[in-house]
Amino acid sequence: MCRNIKTLFNFEPPATDDEIQAASIQFVRKISGFTVPSKVNEEAFNRAVQEVTAAARSLMDSLVTQAEPRNREVEIERARARSAKRFGTGKA
């Protein structure tokens, strides 16, 4: 799984269109193997990003949960603590 793709569901405030598109770009990059597609593949790459973005937005809009929304700042701090523990940076 691409580490740059983050969970976007059930946060307050909700995921923005930019966040969903960024995750879609990362997904298409991962499965295509292209960071930047060649000119000949650029149209197909961009179309895939648009389609994945639309599918992801549709998914986000249709998911339901009984759980309380997560706080982005709390989740960022938890991720930093995990990273510090994993890599021994001491910046927890």
PDB file of N, CA, C and O in Angstrom, chain B, residues numbered from 101:
ATOM      1  N   MET B 101       0.843  -1.183   0.000  1.00  0.00           N
ATOM      2  CA  MET B 101       0.000   0.000   0.000  1.00  0.00           C
ATOM      3  C   MET B 101       0.879   1.234   0.000  1.00  0.00           C
ATOM      4  O   MET B 101       1.889   1.283   0.703  1.00  0.00           O
ATOM      5  N   CYS B 102       0.515   2.192  -0.754  1.00  0.00           N
ATOM      6  CA  CYS B 102       1.271   3.435  -0.837  1.00  0.00           C
ATOM      7  C   CYS B 102       1.133   4.182   0.490  1.00  0.00           C
ATOM      8  O   CYS B 102       0.017   4.438   0.943  1.00  0.00           O
ATOM      9  N   ARG B 103       2.224   4.523   1.095  1.00  0.00           N
ATOM     10  CA  ARG B 103       2.179   5.187   2.403  1.00  0.00           C
ATOM     11  C   ARG B 103       1.674   6.605   2.340  1.00  0.00           C
ATOM     12  O   ARG B 103       1.292   7.167   3.367  1.00  0.00           O
ATOM     13  N   ASN B 104       1.659   7.206   1.153  1.00  0.00           N
ATOM     14  CA  ASN B 104       1.184   8.576   1.033  1.00  0.00           C
ATOM     15  C   ASN B 104      -0.328   8.678   0.980  1.00  0.00           C
ATOM     16  O   ASN B 104      -0.873   9.775   1.099  1.00  0.00           O
ATOM     17  N   ILE B 105      -1.014   7.563   0.805  1.00  0.00           N
ATOM     18  CA  ILE B 105      -2.467   7.588   0.770  1.00  0.00           C
ATOM     19  C   ILE B 105      -2.960   7.442   2.209  1.00  0.00           C
ATOM     20  O   ILE B 105      -2.692   6.437   2.868  1.00  0.00           O
ATOM     21  N   LYS B 106      -3.667   8.431   2.677  1.00  0.00           N
ATOM     22  CA  LYS B 106      -4.145   8.467   4.059  1.00  0.00           C
ATOM     23  C   LYS B 106      -5.635   8.170   4.117  1.00  0.00           C
ATOM     24  O   LYS B 106      -6.367   8.388   3.151  1.00  0.00           O
ATOM     25  N   THR B 107      -6.070   7.668   5.267  1.00  0.00           N
ATOM     26  CA  THR B 107      -7.491   7.481   5.504  1.00  0.00           C
ATOM     27  C   THR B 107      -8.172   8.844   5.475  1.00  0.00           C
ATOM     28  O   THR B 107      -7.706   9.794   6.106  1.00  0.00           O
ATOM     29  N   LEU B 108      -9.273   8.933   4.741  1.00  0.00           N
ATOM     30  CA  LEU B 108      -9.971  10.205   4.599  1.00  0.00           C
ATOM     31  C   LEU B 108     -11.369  10.195   5.191  1.00  0.00           C
ATOM     32  O   LEU B 108     -11.984  11.250   5.343  1.00  0.00           O
ATOM     33  N   PHE B 109     -11.876   9.019   5.525  1.00  0.00           N
ATOM     34  CA  PHE B 109     -13.249   8.913   6.005  1.00  0.00           C
ATOM     35  C   PHE B 109     -13.355   9.189   7.500  1.00  0.00           C
ATOM     36  O   PHE B 109     -12.469   8.844   8.281  1.00  0.00           O
ATOM     37  N   ASN B 110     -14.447   9.809   7.868  1.00  0.00           N
ATOM     38  CA  ASN B 110     -14.839  10.058   9.253  1.00  0.00           C
ATOM     39  C   ASN B 110     -13.895  11.000   9.994  1.00  0.00           C
ATOM     40  O   ASN B 110     -13.490  10.730  11.125  1.00  0.00           O
ATOM     41  N   PHE B 111     -13.555  12.097   9.346  1.00  0.00           N
ATOM     42  CA  PHE B 111     -12.776  13.150   9.989  1.00  0.00           C
ATOM     43  C   PHE B 111     -13.621  14.405  10.068  1.00  0.00           C
ATOM     44  O   PHE B 111     -14.536  14.618   9.273  1.00  0.00           O
ATOM     45  N   GLU B 112     -13.292  15.218  11.035  1.00  0.00           N
ATOM     46  CA  GLU B 112     -13.922  16.525  11.165  1.00  0.00           C
ATOM     47  C   GLU B 112     -12.830  17.566  11.065  1.00  0.00           C
ATOM     48  O   GLU B 112     -11.944  17.564  11.919  1.00  0.00           O
ATOM     49  N   PRO B 113     -12.825  18.437  10.108  1.00  0.00           N
ATOM     50  CA  PRO B 113     -13.803  18.565   9.023  1.00  0.00           C
ATOM     51  C   PRO B 113     -13.617  17.447   7.991  1.00  0.00           C
ATOM     52  O   PRO B 113     -12.558  16.823   7.929  1.00  0.00           O
ATOM     53  N   PRO B 114     -14.651  17.201   7.186  1.00  0.00           N
ATOM     54  CA  PRO B 114     -14.581  16.129   6.191  1.00  0.00           C
ATOM     55  C   PRO B 114     -13.468  16.365   5.171  1.00  0.00           C
ATOM     56  O   PRO B 114     -12.992  17.486   4.990  1.00  0.00           O
ATOM     57  N   ALA B 115     -13.072  15.287   4.516  1.00  0.00           N
ATOM     58  CA  ALA B 115     -12.028  15.374   3.489  1.00  0.00           C
ATOM     59  C   ALA B 115     -12.447  16.340   2.388  1.00  0.00           C
ATOM     60  O   ALA B 115     -13.605  16.376   1.972  1.00  0.00           O
ATOM     61  N   THR B 116     -11.488  17.111   1.935  1.00  0.00           N
ATOM     62  CA  THR B 116     -11.757  18.063   0.859  1.00  0.00           C
ATOM     63  C   THR B 116     -11.580  17.376  -0.494  1.00  0.00           C
ATOM     64  O   THR B 116     -11.006  16.291  -0.586  1.00  0.00           O
ATOM     65  N   ASP B 117     -12.080  18.023  -1.528  1.00  0.00           N
ATOM     66  CA  ASP B 117     -11.888  17.499  -2.886  1.00  0.00           C
ATOM     67  C   ASP B 117     -10.400  17.420  -3.231  1.00  0.00           C
ATOM     68  O   ASP B 117      -9.976  16.499  -3.928  1.00  0.00           O
ATOM     69  N   ASP B 118      -9.611  18.371  -2.752  1.00  0.00           N
ATOM     70  CA  ASP B 118      -8.167  18.353  -3.004  1.00  0.00           C
ATOM     71  C   ASP B 118      -7.500  17.144  -2.355  1.00  0.00           C
ATOM     72  O   ASP B 118      -6.613  16.533  -2.952  1.00  0.00           O
ATOM     73  N   GLU B 119      -7.914  16.798  -1.147  1.00  0.00           N
ATOM     74  CA  GLU B 119      -7.352  15.631  -0.469  1.00  0.00           C
ATOM     75  C   GLU B 119      -7.717  14.344  -1.199  1.00  0.00           C
ATOM     76  O   GLU B 119      -6.892  13.440  -1.334  1.00  0.00           O
ATOM     77  N   ILE B 120      -8.945  14.272  -1.663  1.00  0.00           N
ATOM     78  CA  ILE B 120      -9.387  13.081  -2.394  1.00  0.00           C
ATOM     79  C   ILE B 120      -8.642  12.975  -3.720  1.00  0.00           C
ATOM     80  O   ILE B 120      -8.241  11.883  -4.120  1.00  0.00           O
ATOM     81  N   GLN B 121      -8.457  14.099  -4.401  1.00  0.00           N
ATOM     82  CA  GLN B 121      -7.716  14.067  -5.661  1.00  0.00           C
ATOM     83  C   GLN B 121      -6.258  13.689  -5.427  1.00  0.00           C
ATOM     84  O   GLN B 121      -5.692  12.926  -6.210  1.00  0.00           O
ATOM     85  N   ALA B 122      -5.644  14.201  -4.378  1.00  0.00           N
ATOM     86  CA  ALA B 122      -4.250  13.857  -4.076  1.00  0.00           C
ATOM     87  C   ALA B 122      -4.104  12.363  -3.829  1.00  0.00           C
ATOM     88  O   ALA B 122      -3.150  11.747  -4.304  1.00  0.00           O
ATOM     89  N   ALA B 123      -5.040  11.774  -3.090  1.00  0.00           N
ATOM     90  CA  ALA B 123      -5.003  10.332  -2.857  1.00  0.00           C
ATOM     91  C   ALA B 123      -5.203   9.575  -4.168  1.00  0.00           C
ATOM     92  O   ALA B 123      -4.584   8.534  -4.386  1.00  0.00           O
ATOM     93  N   SER B 124      -6.055  10.091  -5.031  1.00  0.00           N
ATOM     94  CA  SER B 124      -6.306   9.450  -6.325  1.00  0.00           C
ATOM     95  C   SER B 124      -5.064   9.489  -7.204  1.00  0.00           C
ATOM     96  O   SER B 124      -4.749   8.512  -7.883  1.00  0.00           O
ATOM     97  N   ILE B 125      -4.364  10.606  -7.194  1.00  0.00           N
ATOM     98  CA  ILE B 125      -3.120  10.715  -7.959  1.00  0.00           C
ATOM     99  C   ILE B 125      -2.104   9.710  -7.446  1.00  0.00           C
ATOM    100  O   ILE B 125      -1.444   9.037  -8.239  1.00  0.00           O
ATOM    101  N   GLN B 126      -1.969   9.599  -6.131  1.00  0.00           N
ATOM    102  CA  GLN B 126      -1.024   8.640  -5.560  1.00  0.00           C
ATOM    103  C   GLN B 126      -1.395   7.206  -5.947  1.00  0.00           C
ATOM    104  O   GLN B 126      -0.520   6.396  -6.253  1.00  0.00           O
ATOM    105  N   PHE B 127      -2.684   6.901  -5.931  1.00  0.00           N
ATOM    106  CA  PHE B 127      -3.139   5.565  -6.294  1.00  0.00           C
ATOM    107  C   PHE B 127      -2.806   5.258  -7.755  1.00  0.00           C
ATOM    108  O   PHE B 127      -2.284   4.185  -8.058  1.00  0.00           O
ATOM    109  N   VAL B 128      -3.103   6.185  -8.653  1.00  0.00           N
ATOM    110  CA  VAL B 128      -2.832   5.973 -10.075  1.00  0.00           C
ATOM    111  C   VAL B 128      -1.324   5.889 -10.316  1.00  0.00           C
ATOM    112  O   VAL B 128      -0.877   5.081 -11.130  1.00  0.00           O
ATOM    113  N   ARG B 129      -0.548   6.695  -9.632  1.00  0.00           N
ATOM    114  CA  ARG B 129       0.913   6.601  -9.745  1.00  0.00           C
ATOM    115  C   ARG B 129       1.401   5.227  -9.326  1.00  0.00           C
ATOM    116  O   ARG B 129       2.251   4.625  -9.983  1.00  0.00           O
ATOM    117  N   LYS B 130       0.856   4.744  -8.234  1.00  0.00           N
ATOM    118  CA  LYS B 130       1.292   3.447  -7.705  1.00  0.00           C
ATOM    119  C   LYS B 130       0.981   2.320  -8.673  1.00  0.00           C
ATOM    120  O   LYS B 130       1.849   1.497  -8.963  1.00  0.00           O
ATOM    121  N   ILE B 131      -0.246   2.271  -9.177  1.00  0.00           N
ATOM    122  CA  ILE B 131      -0.603   1.130 -10.024  1.00  0.00           C
ATOM    123  C   ILE B 131      -0.057   1.253 -11.434  1.00  0.00           C
ATOM    124  O   ILE B 131       0.116   0.243 -12.117  1.00  0.00           O
ATOM    125  N   SER B 132       0.223   2.495 -11.893  1.00  0.00           N
ATOM    126  CA  SER B 132       0.770   2.654 -13.244  1.00  0.00           C
ATOM    127  C   SER B 132       2.292   2.555 -13.259  1.00  0.00           C
ATOM    128  O   SER B 132       2.887   2.211 -14.280  1.00  0.00           O
ATOM    129  N   GLY B 133       2.911   2.855 -12.134  1.00  0.00           N
ATOM    130  CA  GLY B 133       4.365   2.867 -12.079  1.00  0.00           C
ATOM    131  C   GLY B 133       4.965   4.174 -12.567  1.00  0.00           C
ATOM    132  O   GLY B 133       6.187   4.296 -12.658  1.00  0.00           O
ATOM    133  N   PHE B 134       4.124   5.158 -12.882  1.00  0.00           N
ATOM    134  CA  PHE B 134       4.597   6.458 -13.365  1.00  0.00           C
ATOM    135  C   PHE B 134       4.456   7.501 -12.272  1.00  0.00           C
ATOM    136  O   PHE B 134       3.388   7.638 -11.676  1.00  0.00           O
ATOM    137  N   THR B 135       5.523   8.237 -12.005  1.00  0.00           N
ATOM    138  CA  THR B 135       5.398   9.417 -11.172  1.00  0.00           C
ATOM    139  C   THR B 135       4.857  10.546 -12.031  1.00  0.00           C
ATOM    140  O   THR B 135       3.935  11.264 -11.645  1.00  0.00           O
ATOM    141  N   VAL B 136       5.451  10.682 -13.201  1.00  0.00           N
ATOM    142  CA  VAL B 136       4.982  11.624 -14.215  1.00  0.00           C
ATOM    143  C   VAL B 136       4.895  10.827 -15.513  1.00  0.00           C
ATOM    144  O   VAL B 136       5.908  10.318 -15.992  1.00  0.00           O
ATOM    145  N   PRO B 137       3.698  10.713 -16.088  1.00  0.00           N
ATOM    146  CA  PRO B 137       3.566   9.908 -17.305  1.00  0.00           C
ATOM    147  C   PRO B 137       4.204  10.605 -18.511  1.00  0.00           C
ATOM    148  O   PRO B 137       4.350  11.827 -18.540  1.00  0.00           O
ATOM    149  N   SER B 138       4.572   9.804 -19.492  1.00  0.00           N
ATOM    150  CA  SER B 138       5.075  10.370 -20.745  1.00  0.00           C
ATOM    151  C   SER B 138       3.930  11.089 -21.452  1.00  0.00           C
ATOM    152  O   SER B 138       2.763  10.908 -21.105  1.00  0.00           O
ATOM    153  N   LYS B 139       4.270  11.895 -22.431  1.00  0.00           N
ATOM    154  CA  LYS B 139       3.247  12.635 -23.182  1.00  0.00           C
ATOM    155  C   LYS B 139       2.229  11.690 -23.804  1.00  0.00           C
ATOM    156  O   LYS B 139       1.036  11.993 -23.829  1.00  0.00           O
ATOM    157  N   VAL B 140       2.686  10.554 -24.303  1.00  0.00           N
ATOM    158  CA  VAL B 140       1.782   9.613 -24.957  1.00  0.00           C
ATOM    159  C   VAL B 140       0.807   8.980 -23.953  1.00  0.00           C
ATOM    160  O   VAL B 140      -0.293   8.578 -24.332  1.00  0.00           O
ATOM    161  N   ASN B 141       1.200   8.891 -22.687  1.00  0.00           N
ATOM    162  CA  ASN B 141       0.349   8.289 -21.654  1.00  0.00           C
ATOM    163  C   ASN B 141      -0.362   9.315 -20.772  1.00  0.00           C
ATOM    164  O   ASN B 141      -1.164   8.954 -19.911  1.00  0.00           O
ATOM    165  N   GLU B 142      -0.067  10.578 -20.990  1.00  0.00           N
ATOM    166  CA  GLU B 142      -0.601  11.627 -20.121  1.00  0.00           C
ATOM    167  C   GLU B 142      -2.135  11.675 -20.110  1.00  0.00           C
ATOM    168  O   GLU B 142      -2.736  11.818 -19.045  1.00  0.00           O
ATOM    169  N   GLU B 143      -2.762  11.559 -21.261  1.00  0.00           N
ATOM    170  CA  GLU B 143      -4.225  11.620 -21.320  1.00  0.00           C
ATOM    171  C   GLU B 143      -4.858  10.459 -20.557  1.00  0.00           C
ATOM    172  O   GLU B 143      -5.801  10.660 -19.791  1.00  0.00           O
ATOM    173  N   ALA B 144      -4.349   9.254 -20.761  1.00  0.00           N
ATOM    174  CA  ALA B 144      -4.879   8.085 -20.053  1.00  0.00           C
ATOM    175  C   ALA B 144      -4.660   8.218 -18.549  1.00  0.00           C
ATOM    176  O   ALA B 144      -5.543   7.882 -17.760  1.00  0.00           O
ATOM    177  N   PHE B 145      -3.498   8.701 -18.156  1.00  0.00           N
ATOM    178  CA  PHE B 145      -3.178   8.897 -16.742  1.00  0.00           C
ATOM    179  C   PHE B 145      -4.141   9.898 -16.109  1.00  0.00           C
ATOM    180  O   PHE B 145      -4.715   9.629 -15.054  1.00  0.00           O
ATOM    181  N   ASN B 146      -4.317  11.049 -16.753  1.00  0.00           N
ATOM    182  CA  ASN B 146      -5.206  12.089 -16.218  1.00  0.00           C
ATOM    183  C   ASN B 146      -6.657  11.621 -16.172  1.00  0.00           C
ATOM    184  O   ASN B 146      -7.381  11.942 -15.229  1.00  0.00           O
ATOM    185  N   ARG B 147      -7.084  10.872 -17.173  1.00  0.00           N
ATOM    186  CA  ARG B 147      -8.441  10.334 -17.172  1.00  0.00           C
ATOM    187  C   ARG B 147      -8.627   9.353 -16.018  1.00  0.00           C
ATOM    188  O   ARG B 147      -9.668   9.345 -15.360  1.00  0.00           O
ATOM    189  N   ALA B 148      -7.612   8.529 -15.778  1.00  0.00           N
ATOM    190  CA  ALA B 148      -7.682   7.584 -14.655  1.00  0.00           C
ATOM    191  C   ALA B 148      -7.777   8.328 -13.329  1.00  0.00           C
ATOM    192  O   ALA B 148      -8.539   7.935 -12.446  1.00  0.00           O
ATOM    193  N   VAL B 149      -7.007   9.399 -13.190  1.00  0.00           N
ATOM    194  CA  VAL B 149      -7.067  10.193 -11.950  1.00  0.00           C
ATOM    195  C   VAL B 149      -8.467  10.760 -11.765  1.00  0.00           C
ATOM    196  O   VAL B 149      -9.010  10.712 -10.661  1.00  0.00           O
ATOM    197  N   GLN B 150      -9.054  11.292 -12.820  1.00  0.00           N
ATOM    198  CA  GLN B 150     -10.411  11.852 -12.732  1.00  0.00           C
ATOM    199  C   GLN B 150     -11.427  10.780 -12.345  1.00  0.00           C
ATOM    200  O   GLN B 150     -12.299  11.018 -11.510  1.00  0.00           O
ATOM    201  N   GLU B 151     -11.313   9.605 -12.951  1.00  0.00           N
ATOM    202  CA  GLU B 151     -12.261   8.527 -12.666  1.00  0.00           C
ATOM    203  C   GLU B 151     -12.102   8.003 -11.239  1.00  0.00           C
ATOM    204  O   GLU B 151     -13.094   7.733 -10.563  1.00  0.00           O
ATOM    205  N   VAL B 152     -10.866   7.862 -10.786  1.00  0.00           N
ATOM    206  CA  VAL B 152     -10.631   7.402  -9.417  1.00  0.00           C
ATOM    207  C   VAL B 152     -11.113   8.454  -8.424  1.00  0.00           C
ATOM    208  O   VAL B 152     -11.688   8.113  -7.390  1.00  0.00           O
ATOM    209  N   THR B 153     -10.884   9.723  -8.726  1.00  0.00           N
ATOM    210  CA  THR B 153     -11.357  10.803  -7.856  1.00  0.00           C
ATOM    211  C   THR B 153     -12.880  10.771  -7.740  1.00  0.00           C
ATOM    212  O   THR B 153     -13.422  10.899  -6.642  1.00  0.00           O
ATOM    213  N   ALA B 154     -13.567  10.601  -8.864  1.00  0.00           N
ATOM    214  CA  ALA B 154     -15.038  10.547  -8.843  1.00  0.00           C
ATOM    215  C   ALA B 154     -15.520   9.337  -8.044  1.00  0.00           C
ATOM    216  O   ALA B 154     -16.470   9.439  -7.268  1.00  0.00           O
ATOM    217  N   ALA B 155     -14.865   8.198  -8.235  1.00  0.00           N
ATOM    218  CA  ALA B 155     -15.260   6.995  -7.497  1.00  0.00           C
ATOM    219  C   ALA B 155     -15.005   7.165  -5.996  1.00  0.00           C
ATOM    220  O   ALA B 155     -15.822   6.753  -5.172  1.00  0.00           O
ATOM    221  N   ALA B 156     -13.878   7.768  -5.651  1.00  0.00           N
ATOM    222  CA  ALA B 156     -13.558   7.987  -4.246  1.00  0.00           C
ATOM    223  C   ALA B 156     -14.538   8.968  -3.600  1.00  0.00           C
ATOM    224  O   ALA B 156     -14.963   8.757  -2.464  1.00  0.00           O
ATOM    225  N   ARG B 157     -14.896  10.029  -4.308  1.00  0.00           N
ATOM    226  CA  ARG B 157     -15.862  10.996  -3.780  1.00  0.00           C
ATOM    227  C   ARG B 157     -17.210  10.322  -3.573  1.00  0.00           C
ATOM    228  O   ARG B 157     -17.865  10.534  -2.552  1.00  0.00           O
ATOM    229  N   SER B 158     -17.625   9.507  -4.541  1.00  0.00           N
ATOM    230  CA  SER B 158     -18.887   8.774  -4.423  1.00  0.00           C
ATOM    231  C   SER B 158     -18.854   7.848  -3.204  1.00  0.00           C
ATOM    232  O   SER B 158     -19.824   7.767  -2.451  1.00  0.00           O
ATOM    233  N   LEU B 159     -17.747   7.164  -3.024  1.00  0.00           N
ATOM    234  CA  LEU B 159     -17.600   6.281  -1.863  1.00  0.00           C
ATOM    235  C   LEU B 159     -17.685   7.081  -0.570  1.00  0.00           C
ATOM    236  O   LEU B 159     -18.426   6.713   0.341  1.00  0.00           O
ATOM    237  N   MET B 160     -16.932   8.172  -0.485  1.00  0.00           N
ATOM    238  CA  MET B 160     -16.930   8.981   0.730  1.00  0.00           C
ATOM    239  C   MET B 160     -18.323   9.507   1.059  1.00  0.00           C
ATOM    240  O   MET B 160     -18.721   9.555   2.223  1.00  0.00           O
ATOM    241  N   ASP B 161     -19.060   9.901   0.020  1.00  0.00           N
ATOM    242  CA  ASP B 161     -20.402  10.446   0.223  1.00  0.00           C
ATOM    243  C   ASP B 161     -21.424   9.392   0.624  1.00  0.00           C
ATOM    244  O   ASP B 161     -22.464   9.727   1.191  1.00  0.00           O
ATOM    245  N   SER B 162     -21.144   8.122   0.339  1.00  0.00           N
ATOM    246  CA  SER B 162     -22.131   7.078   0.635  1.00  0.00           C
ATOM    247  C   SER B 162     -21.818   6.282   1.898  1.00  0.00           C
ATOM    248  O   SER B 162     -22.677   5.541   2.375  1.00  0.00           O
ATOM    249  N   LEU B 163     -20.615   6.412   2.453  1.00  0.00           N
ATOM    250  CA  LEU B 163     -20.269   5.690   3.679  1.00  0.00           C
ATOM    251  C   LEU B 163     -20.992   6.282   4.885  1.00  0.00           C
ATOM    252  O   LEU B 163     -21.196   7.493   4.964  1.00  0.00           O
ATOM    253  N   VAL B 164     -21.374   5.426   5.813  1.00  0.00           N
ATOM    254  CA  VAL B 164     -21.994   5.868   7.066  1.00  0.00           C
ATOM    255  C   VAL B 164     -21.288   5.193   8.234  1.00  0.00           C
ATOM    256  O   VAL B 164     -20.718   4.112   8.089  1.00  0.00           O
ATOM    257  N   THR B 165     -21.332   5.830   9.370  1.00  0.00           N
ATOM    258  CA  THR B 165     -20.724   5.265  10.571  1.00  0.00           C
ATOM    259  C   THR B 165     -21.447   5.791  11.801  1.00  0.00           C
ATOM    260  O   THR B 165     -22.042   6.868  11.779  1.00  0.00           O
ATOM    261  N   GLN B 166     -21.385   5.023  12.858  1.00  0.00           N
ATOM    262  CA  GLN B 166     -21.924   5.441  14.150  1.00  0.00           C
ATOM    263  C   GLN B 166     -20.818   6.056  15.011  1.00  0.00           C
ATOM    264  O   GLN B 166     -21.099   6.662  16.045  1.00  0.00           O
ATOM    265  N   ALA B 167     -19.569   5.901  14.588  1.00  0.00           N
ATOM    266  CA  ALA B 167     -18.429   6.389  15.366  1.00  0.00           C
ATOM    267  C   ALA B 167     -18.341   7.910  15.306  1.00  0.00           C
ATOM    268  O   ALA B 167     -18.768   8.546  14.342  1.00  0.00           O
ATOM    269  N   GLU B 168     -17.782   8.457  16.351  1.00  0.00           N
ATOM    270  CA  GLU B 168     -17.527   9.895  16.394  1.00  0.00           C
ATOM    271  C   GLU B 168     -16.454  10.237  15.363  1.00  0.00           C
ATOM    272  O   GLU B 168     -15.537   9.446  15.143  1.00  0.00           O
ATOM    273  N   PRO B 169     -16.556  11.397  14.735  1.00  0.00           N
ATOM    274  CA  PRO B 169     -15.511  11.805  13.783  1.00  0.00           C
ATOM    275  C   PRO B 169     -14.163  11.945  14.484  1.00  0.00           C
ATOM    276  O   PRO B 169     -14.086  12.378  15.633  1.00  0.00           O
ATOM    277  N   ARG B 170     -13.111  11.573  13.772  1.00  0.00           N
ATOM    278  CA  ARG B 170     -11.764  11.682  14.319  1.00  0.00           C
ATOM    279  C   ARG B 170     -11.257  13.109  14.139  1.00  0.00           C
ATOM    280  O   ARG B 170     -11.657  13.830  13.224  1.00  0.00           O
ATOM    281  N   ASN B 171     -10.374  13.481  15.037  1.00  0.00           N
ATOM    282  CA  ASN B 171      -9.761  14.804  15.006  1.00  0.00           C
ATOM    283  C   ASN B 171      -8.447  14.709  14.247  1.00  0.00           C
ATOM    284  O   ASN B 171      -7.589  13.897  14.593  1.00  0.00           O
ATOM    285  N   ARG B 172      -8.282  15.522  13.224  1.00  0.00           N
ATOM    286  CA  ARG B 172      -7.074  15.472  12.395  1.00  0.00           C
ATOM    287  C   ARG B 172      -5.801  15.737  13.199  1.00  0.00           C
ATOM    288  O   ARG B 172      -4.787  15.069  12.998  1.00  0.00           O
ATOM    289  N   GLU B 173      -5.855  16.697  14.094  1.00  0.00           N
ATOM    290  CA  GLU B 173      -4.655  17.039  14.866  1.00  0.00           C
ATOM    291  C   GLU B 173      -4.230  15.881  15.770  1.00  0.00           C
ATOM    292  O   GLU B 173      -3.040  15.594  15.896  1.00  0.00           O
ATOM    293  N   VAL B 174      -5.196  15.222  16.395  1.00  0.00           N
ATOM    294  CA  VAL B 174      -4.887  14.075  17.252  1.00  0.00           C
ATOM    295  C   VAL B 174      -4.264  12.963  16.424  1.00  0.00           C
ATOM    296  O   VAL B 174      -3.289  12.344  16.850  1.00  0.00           O
ATOM    297  N   GLU B 175      -4.818  12.701  15.242  1.00  0.00           N
ATOM    298  CA  GLU B 175      -4.291  11.647  14.380  1.00  0.00           C
ATOM    299  C   GLU B 175      -2.887  11.972  13.885  1.00  0.00           C
ATOM    300  O   GLU B 175      -2.055  11.074  13.750  1.00  0.00           O
ATOM    301  N   ILE B 176      -2.616  13.246  13.615  1.00  0.00           N
ATOM    302  CA  ILE B 176      -1.271  13.659  13.195  1.00  0.00           C
ATOM    303  C   ILE B 176      -0.267  13.410  14.317  1.00  0.00           C
ATOM    304  O   ILE B 176       0.835  12.918  14.072  1.00  0.00           O
ATOM    305  N   GLU B 177      -0.645  13.747  15.538  1.00  0.00           N
ATOM    306  CA  GLU B 177       0.246  13.513  16.677  1.00  0.00           C
ATOM    307  C   GLU B 177       0.490  12.027  16.898  1.00  0.00           C
ATOM    308  O   GLU B 177       1.613  11.628  17.206  1.00  0.00           O
ATOM    309  N   ARG B 178      -0.542  11.202  16.747  1.00  0.00           N
ATOM    310  CA  ARG B 178      -0.364   9.752  16.883  1.00  0.00           C
ATOM    311  C   ARG B 178       0.592   9.226  15.823  1.00  0.00           C
ATOM    312  O   ARG B 178       1.442   8.383  16.112  1.00  0.00           O
ATOM    313  N   ALA B 179       0.456   9.720  14.598  1.00  0.00           N
ATOM    314  CA  ALA B 179       1.344   9.290  13.513  1.00  0.00           C
ATOM    315  C   ALA B 179       2.784   9.703  13.798  1.00  0.00           C
ATOM    316  O   ALA B 179       3.712   8.936  13.540  1.00  0.00           O
ATOM    317  N   ARG B 180       2.975  10.901  14.326  1.00  0.00           N
ATOM    318  CA  ARG B 180       4.331  11.354  14.679  1.00  0.00           C
ATOM    319  C   ARG B 180       4.929  10.465  15.766  1.00  0.00           C
ATOM    320  O   ARG B 180       6.104  10.104  15.704  1.00  0.00           O
ATOM    321  N   ALA B 181       4.126  10.120  16.747  1.00  0.00           N
ATOM    322  CA  ALA B 181       4.611   9.262  17.829  1.00  0.00           C
ATOM    323  C   ALA B 181       4.990   7.880  17.300  1.00  0.00           C
ATOM    324  O   ALA B 181       6.015   7.326  17.697  1.00  0.00           O
ATOM    325  N   ARG B 182       4.165   7.315  16.399  1.00  0.00           N
ATOM    326  CA  ARG B 182       4.496   6.016  15.800  1.00  0.00           C
ATOM    327  C   ARG B 182       5.792   6.107  14.999  1.00  0.00           C
ATOM    328  O   ARG B 182       6.635   5.212  15.061  1.00  0.00           O
ATOM    329  N   SER B 183       5.942   7.196  14.250  1.00  0.00           N
ATOM    330  CA  SER B 183       7.145   7.385  13.444  1.00  0.00           C
ATOM    331  C   SER B 183       8.383   7.509  14.328  1.00  0.00           C
ATOM    332  O   SER B 183       9.420   6.911  14.042  1.00  0.00           O
ATOM    333  N   ALA B 184       8.269   8.278  15.388  1.00  0.00           N
ATOM    334  CA  ALA B 184       9.397   8.449  16.297  1.00  0.00           C
ATOM    335  C   ALA B 184       9.781   7.116  16.927  1.00  0.00           C
ATOM    336  O   ALA B 184      10.965   6.813  17.072  1.00  0.00           O
ATOM    337  N   LYS B 185       8.797   6.332  17.296  1.00  0.00           N
ATOM    338  CA  LYS B 185       9.068   5.018  17.888  1.00  0.00           C
ATOM    339  C   LYS B 185       9.694   4.090  16.853  1.00  0.00           C
ATOM    340  O   LYS B 185      10.636   3.358  17.157  1.00  0.00           O
ATOM    341  N   ARG B 186       9.173   4.122  15.644  1.00  0.00           N
ATOM    342  CA  ARG B 186       9.657   3.223  14.591  1.00  0.00           C
ATOM    343  C   ARG B 186      11.065   3.580  14.136  1.00  0.00           C
ATOM    344  O   ARG B 186      11.910   2.701  13.968  1.00  0.00           O
ATOM    345  N   PHE B 187      11.316   4.872  13.937  1.00  0.00           N
ATOM    346  CA  PHE B 187      12.583   5.303  13.362  1.00  0.00           C
ATOM    347  C   PHE B 187      13.545   5.900  14.398  1.00  0.00           C
ATOM    348  O   PHE B 187      14.671   6.266  14.061  1.00  0.00           O
ATOM    349  N   GLY B 188      13.102   5.998  15.652  1.00  0.00           N
ATOM    350  CA  GLY B 188      13.959   6.480  16.723  1.00  0.00           C
ATOM    351  C   GLY B 188      14.410   7.915  16.572  1.00  0.00           C
ATOM    352  O   GLY B 188      15.546   8.257  16.900  1.00  0.00           O
ATOM    353  N   THR B 189      13.508   8.766  16.069  1.00  0.00           N
ATOM    354  CA  THR B 189      13.879  10.161  15.866  1.00  0.00           C
ATOM    355  C   THR B 189      13.809  10.960  17.155  1.00  0.00           C
ATOM    356  O   THR B 189      14.431  12.017  17.262  1.00  0.00           O
ATOM    357  N   GLY B 190      13.059  10.470  18.135  1.00  0.00           N
ATOM    358  CA  GLY B 190      12.941  11.185  19.396  1.00  0.00           C
ATOM    359  C   GLY B 190      12.083  12.441  19.317  1.00  0.00           C
ATOM    360  O   GLY B 190      12.097  13.252  20.243  1.00  0.00           O
ATOM    361  N   LYS B 191      11.349  12.613  18.246  1.00  0.00           N
ATOM    362  CA  LYS B 191      10.497  13.807  18.081  1.00  0.00           C
ATOM    363  C   LYS B 191       9.041  13.472  18.380  1.00  0.00           C
ATOM    364  O   LYS B 191       8.154  13.901  17.642  1.00  0.00           O
ATOM    365  N   ALA B 192       8.780  12.738  19.412  1.00  0.00           N
ATOM    366  CA  ALA B 192       7.408  12.356  19.740  1.00  0.00           C
ATOM    367  C   ALA B 192       6.719  13.379  20.560  1.00  0.00           C
ATOM    368  O   ALA B 192       5.555  13.201  20.918  1.00  0.00           O
TER     369      ALA B 192
END
